[in-house]
Amino acid sequence: MDLYEYQARDLFEKYGVPVLAGIVADTPEEVKAAAEKLGGVVVVKAQVKTGGRGKAGGVKVAKTPDEAYEAAKAILGLDIKGHVVQRVMVAAGARIAEEFYFSVLLDRANRSYLSLCSVEGGMEIEQLAVEKPEALARVEVDPLTGIDKAKAVEIARAAKFPEDLVEKVSDVFVKLFEVYKGEDATLVEVNPLVRTEEGEIIALDGKVTLDENASEIRHPEHEALEDKDAADPLEAKAKESGLNYVKLDGEVGIIGNGAGLVMSTLDVVAYAGENHGGVKPANFLDIGGGASAEVMANGLDVILGDPQVKSVFVNVFGGITACDAVANGIKGALETLGATASKPLVVRLDGNRVDEGRAILADYAHPLVTLAATMDEGADKAAELANA
């Protein structure tokens, strides 16, 4: 779960990471009041879960409360890479002398943690990595020992911080890792981490991604951080039903059992779509081992609620859940949904009791259901129907 900047700031403050005062506001009037309360120069910052806010006009400096009011009027409602700004954070201004970059993240490839650090912060890290890779230090972090003082000093020196700053920034690195570990995050990033003209080290902008699986078990308080209003309504609906669903930008709805099979199905459908007008998969939906009528109905209900979907490909390999149970689940789902199920379904079954499963659907003879013998055949038919 990605957090908004103001939520990341609050977590930083909780763990003793130095931050500036900030107030969240939803209206220009609230922004003006916040600017009056903070006093002096403030920065009005769009709260969206994407980068490039500054270039898009989502960050504005205001010297007076009236300027803050006008800045809020310009920012609220702004569309930044598809994210509409609903709220802003009014942050106290800082006199910046230098900008740095620091992050710690989950390194899946090496089954470890990784810290990225640079004395050249402020710009997009992807841009820095391409244009000046030598300016970005990459230091592996052992999950068992984490970032203690010695490791933090190693990171600071690897990034070529001046020796007179190593002590200060390393203290902040340790606290940022405490955020990472304490909140079960997969990413903690500060860009920029700044040195002010007064010599303070401050986390001026933060990004935090939390592990939702860990949140469900160890951090019930994280539920309050979720912005349900901003969530994709289809993904929210699927989550309520306990389905593993991710919306994509395509026309062929996908239902499968097992993440590996579903990922393979996405690839096969995308490939087949090249011969049928460029149609693509519309979603990732893994029903796992349960293909009951209720689970199948919930899955179809979510997928058919996507107006972009033109056809649905159900691709199931029967194992513990046999194909006849899956077929009965599809049959029950169509009966449950009734007229709501109005788009063609291509069904490919294989594995345990495949003949019985195919016979059930053949006897059912629903006009929307087409049986496919192989995954390639099913993908091609689903793509063809989506392009009809």
N, C-alpha and C positions, 0 to 999 in steps of 0.2 A: 504494500500500500504506500503510494507516494503521498507525502505530506505537503501542505502549503508552507510557504516560507514562515509565516507567523507561528505555525505549529512547531516547525523545526527550531525557531528562535526560543520558544517556550521550553522545549526540551533542553536546549543548550543552557539556558538559564538555570534549569533544575539541577544540572550537573556541574555548575560553576564555570561554564565557558563564558568569557566576557562578551557581552552583547550590549547594544544600545537600547534605550527605551523605545517601545513601540506600542501603538494602539490600533486595533482593527476597527474599521468603519465601513458602513454600507451605503452611506449617503454623503453628498457634498457638505451638508450641514454638520454631520458627525465628524467629517474630516476637518472642518474649520474649528470645531470645538476641541478636537484632539491637538491641532496645531497650537491653539491658544494655551492648552494645558502644558504641552511640551516646551513651548517657548523657543525663540530663536529660529534658525534655519531647520527645516524638516524636509524629508524626502517622502513623496507619495508614491507607493509601489503597488502595482497590480498584483493580486494574489491569484495566480493561475499555475497549473501544474505543467508548465512547459518553459523552455528557455527562450531567449531572444526578446525579453520584455522591453529592454531599453531601446533596441532598434525599432520596435513596433510602437513606441510612444507610451509604453506602460510604466515608465519610471520618470518622475518629474521632481525637480528641486523647487521648493517654495520658500521664499524669504519672509513671507507674512501669512497670517491666517487667510486673508483674502486670496492670495495666490494659491494657497493650498486648496481653497474652495474651487477655484477655477481649474486647477489641475485634476481634482476629483471629477468634475463635470466632464473633462476630456477623456479620462481613463475609464470610469465606470460605464459599462456597456460596450467597451472596445472589444473587438474580436482579434485575439492573438493566436494565430495558428489553429483556429477552430475552437478556441476556448474563450467564452464570453466572460468578461470581468464582472463579477458580482460583488466583490469586496476589495478593499485596499488596506494596506498597512501604512500608517503614518509613523515614520521612524525619525528619531532625533538625528540631526546632521552631524557629520564628523569631518574634521580637517585631515584629509588623507595625505600621508607622505609617501607610502609605498603600498603596493597591492601584491598579495601572495595567493597561492592556491594550495589546498590540502584536502585529501579525501582518504577514506579507508572503505574498502568494499570487499564483497565476497568474490574470490577468484575461483570460479567453478572448475576451470580447466586444470588448475593445479591443486584443487581440493584444499585451498588455504585462504588466507586473507591477503590483500594487497593494499599498500599505501602508495598513493600518487602525490607528489609534492613538487612545487615550483616557486621560485622567487618572482616569477612573471605571472601574476594572477590578473583577474579582471576580464580576460577574454575567454571565449568558449574553449574548454579543455580539448575538444576534438580538433579545433583549429590549431591550437598550440602543438598538439601531438603530431600534426601533419607538417606544419610550417617550421617548428623548432623542436624536434623530438629530443635533442640534446638538453633542452631546458627543463625537461620533465623527468624527475627522479622516480624510479619504480623500485619499491622496497618490499620484499615479501615479509609478511607478519605471521608468525607461528600462532595458530589459534589457541594453543595451550598456554602460551606466555603473554600474548597480546602486545600492546604498546606500553611498556613501562618507561621510566625516565631514560634508561640507557638506550632503548630502542628509539625513543622519540628524538634523542640527540643524534643517533645514527641517521634518521630520516632527514633531520634538519641539515646535517652536514652533507648528505648525499645530494640535497637540493641546492647546496652551495649558499646557504644563509651566512651572512657575516657573523663572525664569532661573537660579537657583542649582542646579537639577537638570538643566538642558539638557545640560551637558557630560557628566555621568555617564550619563544614559540614552542619549544619542546614541552613546557608546562601545559600549554593549550592543546597540543597534540594528545597528551595523556588524557586530558579531560574529554576530548572529542572521541577517543576510543572508549572511554567509559560510557558515553552516550550509545555508541555502536553496540557494545556488549550488553549494557544494562537494559536496553530497549529491544534487543534481538533484531537489530537492523541488518540490512544487506548492503546499505550504502549510507555513509555520512560524508557530506561534501560541504566545504566552505569556499566560496568564490565570489568576492575576494575575502581573504583574511588580511586585515590591514594593520599597518603601523601608522598611528596618528602622529601629527606634528608634536603632540605632547609626549610621544614615546610609548603609548599604550598599544597592546596587541588586541584587536577586536574582530570577532566574527561578524562581518557586515552583511553577509547573505548566506543562507544555509539551505541545503537540500537533504532530506532524510527519506529513505525508503525502508519500511518495516516489513519483516517476514510475517505475512498474514497467518501462516500455519502456527508459528510460535505465539502470535498474538492471541489466537483462539484458546491456547492452552495456558500460557503464563501471564498474559497481559489483558485481562478483561477490560481494563481502562482504555485500551486502544480503540474500542468500539466507538467511543465518543469522538475520536479523531476522524472517523469516516464521514465524508461529505455525501450523504445519501442523495441529496438533491442534485448533485452534479454527476452522480453515477449513471452510466448507460442504463436506461430502463429495462432493456432486455437482459443485461447482465445481472441487474438487481433482482429481476424476477427469477432468473435461473438460480441465483444464490439462495433465494428463499426456498426453492425446491431441492436444494442440495446437489445441484448439477454443476459439473465442471464445464463452463461455457465461456467462450471468448468470441466477441463479435468481430468479424472481418468485413472487408469491403468487397463483397461478391454476390453472386446470384444463385449458387448451388448450396443449399443447406446440407450440413453433414451431421450424421449421428453414427457413432461407432462405440465399441466397447474396448477400452484400453487405450492409453495415450499413444502408444507406438502405432497401433493400427489406425487411429484417427489421424496422426501426423502423416502416415503413408497415404491415407485417403486424400488428404489435402493436396499432396504432391501429384497424385494420379489425376485428380479432378482438374487441377491447374494445367497439367499437361494436355489432358483431353480438351480442355476449353480453348486451346490454341486453334483447334480445328472447328470450333463452333462459336465464332464471333468474339473470342477472347473472354468468355465467361470465366469466373473464378469462384473459389470456395467462399461461402458467406459467413462461415463460423467454424469454430472448434467446439465440439460437444462430445464429451466422453461420459457415457452412462455407466461405466465401470462394469461390475459383475451383475448388476441388477437390471433386467430388461422386463420388468413386470409391466402390466398394462398402465399402471399409474405412472411409473417412471417414463415409459415411452410416451404417454399422453402429455406429461409435463414437458418433455423434450420437444415434441412436435409443436406444442402450444407456443413455446418460446420461439422456435425457428419460424413458424408460420406467422408469428407476430412481426417479423422483419419484412417490411414492404419491399425490400430489394430482392428477397428470395423468390425465385421462379420455379424451382424444383427442389426436391429433397432426395439425398442419397443415404440410405440406411445400410451400413456395411458392418456386419457382425460375424465374428468367428466364435462359434459355440465351444465353450470349454465347460467350466463348472455350470454356467448357465447354458442349457442346451438350446439348440435352434428351434425346437418346437415351442419352448417357453417364450422365446423371442417372438416367434410368429404369433402366438396367442396374445402377447403384449401389444404387437402392432395392430392386430385385429381389435383388441379391446380399446386401444387408443383411438382408432378411427371411429369406433362406435361412440366413445365418450365425447370426442370433439364434434362429431356430426358435421354440420355445414361449415364449421370453422376450418375443417380440413378440405381446402379447395385447390391445393396445388399437387401436381403429380409426384408420386413417390417411387423411386427405384430401390428395390431391396435385393441385396446380395447376402446370402447366408452360406456359411461353410462350417465344417467341424462337426461337433457332437450332435447327432440326430438331425443332420441337414436334410435328409430325404423327408422325414416327418414334418419338419418346419416348412419346407417348400410346398408339401402337399396341403398343409393347412391354408396357406395363402392362395394356392391355386384353386382350392375348393371355395374359398371365400369370394374370389373373383371380384374384388372391389375395383371399380373402374379407374381409380387413381393409382393403383398399384401395378408396377411392372417388375417382374422377377428377372434377375440377371445371374448368369452362371459363374462369372468371374468378376474380380474387382475392376479390371480394365473395361470389361463390357458394361458394367454398371456405371462407371465414371463417364464413359462415352455417352451412354443413354441419358444420364442426368444432365450432362452438359448440352446435349442436343435439345432436350426438353426446355432447358432454361433459355435457350436461344430461339425457341420457336416463336 
